[in-house]
């Protein structure tokens, strides 16, 4: 039986939405033949987060201790549960297919796909690098440079490309990880499926210190572009 570690980093800016997301995932885990653990990770100690009781052993709260850092939130969970697969689920993503977990495992174990990271959201790079995948699959699939919303991948990748880079704050950590996986020889995919992304803009992601948060985001974007723009141009040119 496959063991899966789910991690939901959260600023807990909208507790009701985060709790709904956790409950939706929990219901789907119960419908699939897996062993699992769900970590919900807050950057800092928060009164609302402290008061929330998940009420089930399979869901555990963690405080990472590094404000605005999605990478740190993800990394603190990695060694806490021995798993075959790691899943980063954004706490505002709602997948409406109860079979998606089992289907993702089947896709990942298909050697023809050479899977790195399986995601569900495209981004602007999909306009410059997108390769539709033909085959008898439960979903329409595109090969992209990166995809998130859900990031589903084998934990063996941590041994090959490392964990999430903690130089990023608030943005770009997912793209950086996917680019490292692509550079290591794997393929990243976007899965077209029924989902709802109840997102807000970056200026609405935190309850306070908006300016400080956006400064961190902008620095992370600069760091990412310095590291990856030349590589990305080569990938697009050779596609």
C-alpha positions in Angstrom: 0.0 0.0 0.0 1.3 3.4 -1.0 2.2 5.9 1.8 1.5 9.5 1.0 2.5 12.6 2.9 0.3 15.7 2.2 1.5 19.1 3.3 -0.7 22.2 3.3 1.3 25.4 4.1 -1.0 28.1 5.4 -1.0 31.7 6.5 -4.4 30.8 8.1 -5.7 34.1 6.7 -9.0 32.4 5.9 -9.4 29.7 8.5 -12.8 28.5 7.3 -11.4 27.9 3.8 -8.3 26.1 5.0 -10.4 23.8 7.2 -12.8 23.1 4.3 -9.8 22.2 2.1 -8.4 19.9 4.7 -11.8 18.2 5.2 -12.2 17.8 1.4 -8.7 16.1 1.2 -9.4 14.0 4.2 -12.6 12.7 2.7 -10.8 11.8 -0.5 -8.0 10.0 1.3 -10.5 7.8 3.1 -11.9 6.8 -0.3 -8.5 5.7 -1.7 -6.4 2.6 -0.8 -3.5 4.5 0.8 -1.8 5.1 4.1 -1.5 8.8 4.7 -0.7 11.8 6.9 -1.8 15.4 6.4 0.4 18.1 7.9 -1.1 21.6 8.0 1.8 24.0 8.6 1.6 27.6 9.8 4.6 29.9 9.5 4.3 31.4 12.9 2.3 30.8 16.1 -1.2 32.2 15.5 -4.1 32.4 17.9 -6.7 31.1 15.4 -4.3 28.3 14.3 -3.6 27.3 17.9 -7.3 27.2 18.7 -8.2 24.9 15.7 -8.5 21.2 16.6 -8.4 18.9 13.6 -10.0 16.2 15.6 -8.3 13.3 13.9 -4.9 11.7 14.2 -4.2 11.7 10.5 -4.2 15.5 10.5 -1.4 17.2 12.4 -0.7 20.9 12.9 2.9 22.2 12.8 4.4 25.7 13.2 7.5 26.1 11.0 8.9 29.2 12.7 9.9 31.1 9.5 7.4 33.8 8.5 6.3 34.0 4.8 8.3 30.8 3.9 6.4 28.2 2.0 9.6 26.2 1.5 10.3 26.0 5.3 6.7 24.9 5.9 7.1 22.1 3.3 10.5 21.1 4.5 9.7 20.7 8.1 7.1 18.0 7.3 9.3 15.8 5.0 11.2 13.9 7.7 8.2 13.5 10.0 6.5 10.7 8.0 8.1 8.0 5.9 6.3 8.1 2.6 6.4 7.0 -1.1 4.9 10.2 -2.4 4.9 13.8 -1.3 2.0 16.1 -2.1 2.0 19.9 -1.7 -1.6 21.0 -1.8 -2.3 24.7 -1.7 -4.9 25.4 1.0 -7.2 27.2 -1.4 -7.4 24.3 -3.9 -10.4 22.0 -4.1 -10.2 18.9 -6.3 -13.6 17.6 -7.2 -12.6 14.1 -8.4 -12.6 11.7 -5.4 -10.4 9.3 -7.4 -7.6 11.7 -8.2 -5.1 10.3 -5.7 -5.2 6.8 -7.0 -5.2 8.0 -10.6 -2.2 10.2 -9.9 -0.3 7.1 -8.5 -1.2 5.1 -11.6 0.1 8.0 -13.8 3.2 8.3 -11.8 4.0 4.6 -12.1 3.6 4.7 -15.9 7.2 4.4 -17.1 6.3 6.0 -20.4 5.6 9.3 -18.7 8.9 9.6 -16.8 7.1 11.7 -14.2 8.8 14.3 -12.2 6.1 16.6 -10.7 2.4 16.2 -11.5 0.5 19.5 -11.0 -2.9 20.9 -11.8 -2.4 24.6 -12.5 -0.8 26.1 -15.6 1.1 29.4 -15.5 2.3 31.9 -18.0 5.2 29.6 -19.1 2.5 27.2 -20.5 2.1 29.7 -23.3 5.7 29.2 -24.4 6.3 25.5 -23.5 3.3 23.1 -23.7 3.4 19.6 -25.2 0.1 17.7 -25.2 0.4 14.0 -24.2 -1.4 11.5 -26.3 -2.6 8.2 -24.8 -5.3 6.4 -22.9 -5.3 8.3 -19.6 -8.1 9.3 -17.2 -7.3 13.0 -17.8 -6.0 15.3 -20.5 -2.3 15.8 -19.9 0.2 18.5 -21.0 3.9 18.4 -20.4 4.9 21.8 -19.0 8.0 23.3 -17.4 6.1 23.6 -14.2 2.7 23.2 -12.6 1.3 23.5 -9.1 -1.9 23.9 -7.2 -1.2 20.3 -6.4 2.4 19.1 -6.6 2.5 15.3 -6.5 5.8 13.5 -6.8 7.9 10.6 -5.6 9.9 11.3 -2.4 12.9 9.8 -4.3 13.3 13.2 -5.9 14.4 14.7 -2.6 17.5 12.5 -2.8 18.2 13.7 -6.4 17.4 17.4 -6.4 17.2 18.3 -2.7 14.3 19.8 -0.7 12.6 23.1 -1.3 14.9 26.1 -1.4 14.4 28.3 1.6 15.9 31.4 -0.2 12.3 31.9 -1.4 9.7 33.7 0.6 6.0 33.8 -0.6 6.6 32.9 -4.2 8.7 30.9 -6.8 9.6 27.9 -4.6 7.4 25.6 -6.6 8.7 26.8 -9.9 12.3 26.4 -8.7 11.7 22.9 -7.5 10.0 21.9 -10.8 12.9 23.4 -12.8 15.4 21.4 -10.8 13.4 18.2 -11.5 13.2 19.0 -15.2 16.9 19.7 -15.3 17.5 16.3 -13.7 15.9 14.6 -16.7 12.3 14.1 -15.6 9.1 15.5 -17.1 6.6 17.7 -15.3 2.9 17.6 -16.2 -0.3 19.6 -15.8 -3.4 17.4 -15.3 -6.6 18.9 -16.6 -9.3 18.1 -14.0 -12.3 19.5 -12.3 -11.0 21.8 -9.5 -11.7 25.1 -7.9 -9.0 27.6 -6.9 -10.4 30.0 -4.3 -7.4 32.3 -4.5 -6.8 35.9 -3.7 -4.1 38.3 -5.0 -0.8 38.5 -3.2 -1.9 41.7 -1.5 -4.7 39.7 0.2 -2.8 36.7 1.3 -1.8 38.1 4.8 -3.9 39.8 7.5 -1.2 42.3 8.3 2.3 43.5 7.2 1.2 43.5 3.5 4.1 45.7 2.4 6.7 43.6 4.2 5.2 40.4 2.6 5.3 41.9 -0.9 8.9 43.0 -0.5 9.8 39.4 0.3 7.8 38.2 -2.8 9.6 40.7 -5.1 13.0 39.7 -3.8 12.2 36.0 -4.3 11.1 36.7 -7.9 14.4 38.6 -8.6 16.4 35.7 -7.1 14.5 33.2 -9.2 14.9 35.1 -12.5 18.7 35.5 -11.9 18.9 31.7 -11.4 16.7 30.4 -14.0 15.9 32.8 -16.9 18.8 31.7 -19.1 18.0 28.0 -18.5 14.3 28.6 -19.3 15.1 30.3 -22.5 17.2 27.3 -23.6 14.4 24.9 -22.7 11.9 26.9 -24.8 14.3 27.2 -27.7 15.0 23.5 -27.8 11.4 22.4 -27.3 
